Amino acid sequence: MGSLIERAVMLWEPPPSMYTRQAVLVYDVADPYAVAVCFASPSGRTPGIEWRFARELLVDAVELGREVGEGDVRVRIDQEGWITLVIYPEADCGLPLLVQREVVAEFLAASYAAVPVGTESARIDWDAELAQVFGGAA
């Protein structure tokens, strides 16, 4: 299994706009507690935007069917099987984006195959992380 799992997704803004945005869900085994949703820049000439958040947020929304999250990213699921990611680029301005539950469930299944729940900490090079935090060599 590769170290990077990517799943291209189409995200919709909720009605009335239903504007679509292309994005990629990313799971990197080197950062095993996190997932990211990445948006390309419209021109392709500048870096895109990446929102990184806990894999557990998606797990709780998909498997437990409850609204989760605080701060920049919140996740909820509705009765029709749509997951709403609400990204807050500013404190009072949220961008809700819809994605199908099945798409997220498949993405999470691939992430579980790469790094099962409960084994994440074994993937982290703690000496290197501490060296980075404290600015020294491990």
SULBEL-V438591 format. One line per field, one symbol per residue. burial: I if it has 16 or more other ideal C-beta (glycine too) atoms within 10 Angstrom, else O. A space follows every 10 residues. Layout:
# SULBEL-V438591
burial = ???
This chain:
# SULBEL-V438591
burial = OOOOIOIOIO IIOOOOOOOO OOIOIIIIOO OIOIIIIIIO OOOOOOOOOO IOIOIOIIII IIOOOOOIIO OOIIIIIOOO OOIIIIIOOO OOOIOOIIII IOIIOOIIOO IOOIIOOOOI OOOOOOOOOO OOOOOOOO
